[in-house]
Amino acid sequence: MKDKKFQFILKRLLDIVVSLIVLIPFFPLWLFIAFLIKVTSTGPIMFLQERPGLNKKIFKVYKFRTMKPGSENMVKGQEVMKDDDRITAIGKFLRRSKLDEIPQVLNVLKGEMSLVGPRPERVSSLADYTKEISKRLHMKPGLTGVAQVSGNIYLSLQDRYRFDVYYVENYSFILDVKIIIRTVGVVLFGEDRYLDKRLVELNNGVNEAAVTKEETVSK
């Protein structure tokens, strides 16, 4: 990726500029959201959890809390769907509008994340990474990514991995811009809107390679 050094400089500049625009002018809105979370459910305003970042470096990701206290345990690879009864009333709106992810602009400003990149997973997921899947850790995790604008929760875990690997192997600043623009559409119309309108097409090499250890053993 050395030949893309200038594009990575642009990527970091975009991260900083957009994060500041999101954080500072809309700060009263974030305070209002924090107030709503506090008065409508018990528990903390923020949800913090350790996630693996670039080259497996562990950091704490920030989110507005959208679930009831004690709901952190999840089945690996299983997304929280919009009708999940663990989600709070205000949490449903925050998750649908993606506003629950806004605090992660702090992670972006700190250099732990980028606006665009593979979504950071739980640390426990690392145990199942193959060499191919580990490529998703060769770039900073992002607030949004190829998988998030191609169906996201409606995709299988393996398809999300494949999109992440594609992004790492085919990164360009233009691709970032396209993902950010489509993310606006996801916020407005929902993730299912783009399930059959994927931003990129995966080649067979990626499809065949990005498998978990369990799948490899079962074969």
N, C-alpha and C positions, 0 to 999 in steps of 0.2 A: 504493500500500500504506500510505499515511499513515493511513487509517482503521483500520488494524489495528495501530497502534503498541502498544497494551496487550497484544495477543496476542503480539507479538514480544518484549515484556518478559518475559512468561510463558515463552516459548520459551527465552530465554536463561537464566532461572532454572532451568528444567527441565534444560537442558544442564549447568549447573554442579552441581546437586544430584546428578543421576544419575551424572555422571562421577566425582564424589568418592566416591560409594557404590561404584562399580565399581572404582575405583583403590585406595582405602585399605584397606577390610576384606579384599579379596582379593589384596592385594599379595604374600603368600607364594605364592599360586598362580601369579602372573605370574613370580616368581623361579624356581619349579619348571619352568615351561614354558621359560624361558630356558635353564635347565640342560639340559633334554632336547634342545633344538635344538642346543646346543653339543656335546653328547656323541654325538649320532647322525648328524651330518653336518658336513663342513667348511664354513667360511664364517662370516660375522657372524651375530649373534643377530637383529639388527634389519635391516629392509629400508627404506631411505629413498629417496624419489623425488620430484622436483619435479612438482607438479600445479597447474593453474589453479584459483583459488578465486573468491570473490565479485568480480565486475567484472574478471575475468582476472588478479587479483593472484596471483603465483606464491608457493607455499609448499611446504615439504617434508612429505610425509605419512609417518607412522610405521606400520609393520606388523611383526609377527613374521615372520621369513623362513620361507617354506614351500617354496621351490624350490631346486634345486641352483644353485651359483654359475655365472654365465654364462647363466642362463635368462631374462634380462630381456627380450630381443627377442621381440616377439609380433606376429602379424598383426593389423592394425588392425581393431577391431570383433569380434575372435574371442576368446571367453572361454576361460579355462583350465578344461577339464573335469576331473571328479574322477578320470578314469583316465589323465590326462596323466603320462607317465613322467618329466617334469622335476620333479614334486612329490616331496618327501622323505617318508619313512615317517611321521614325526610331523606333517609338513605336511598330509597327507591328513586327519588328525583335526582339526587346527587350522582348515583351510578348511571342513570339513563342519560344525564346531561354531561357526564364525565367531569363534573365539578369536584368530585371527591379526589381527583388526581391533582388538582391545582397546587396543593402544598409541595408537590414534587419539583416545582420550579426552584425551590430552595436547594434540592439535590442537584439540579442543573447548574445553578449559580456556583455551587461548591465544586463543580467539576466531577461529581460522582455519576451523573446521568447526562443524557442529551435529550433534546426534544424528540429526536427520532432514533430508534434503535430497537433491539430485541427487548421485550418486556422482562424486567427482573423477576426471577422465580424464587421460590423458597430455597433455602440452603440445602435442605434435605434432598432436593431434586438432583443435586450434583452427583449423588451416588449412582444414578442411572444413566448418566451421560456417556455416550460413546465418543470416540475421537471426532466423529463427524458433527455430532450435536454440540460438542465443546467449542466449535468454531463460533457459536453465537456469543461466546465470552471474549472474542477477539475485538469487540467494539463495546463502547459504553452502552448500558441499557437505556431505553428511551421511554418517554411518556406515551408515544404511539409508534407504530411500526407497520410493516407490510401486512402482517397477520391481522392487526387491529382494523385495517381498512379493507380486509378481504373476507369478512365474516366473523372473525374473532371467536366469540363464545360458541358459535355454531360450527366451528372447525374442530377436528380431532386434535389432540395434543401433538401427534406426529406431523400433521399438516402445519401447525403453528411453528414447530421446529424447522420444518423445511423452508418456510417463508423466511424465518430468521437467518438461516444459513445462506439462503439466496441473497438476502440484503447484505450480509457481511462480504460475500464473494463478489457482489456486483454494485457495491456502494458508489454513489455519485451525489454531488450536491443537488443536481436536478431531481434525482429520485427523492431526496429529502423534501424538496419543495412540493413535489407531486403528492407525497404522503401527507404533508401538513394540510394541503388544500383539500384532499379527500377526507381528512379527519374532521374538517368542518362539516362536510356532508354527513358523516357518521353521527356527529352530535345532533344535527338537525333532523335526520331521517331514520336513524337507528342502524345497528350493525347488520341486520338481516337484509338491508337494502342492497348491499354490495356482495352478498354471498355468491351470486352468480355473475358478478362483474369484477373479478379479481384484477388487481392492479398489474400483476405480473403473472406469467405462466412458468411453472416449474418444469425443469427438464427431467428426464428419466434418471439421470445420474444422481441428482439430489433426492428424488423420490425413493430410490432404492437404498441409498446410503444412510439416510437419517432414520435409524431405528434404535430402539432402546435395547438395553442388555437383555431384558426379558424376552423381547421378540427374537433376538439373535439366538438365545438359548433354545427357545421353542422350535426354531427351525432346525 
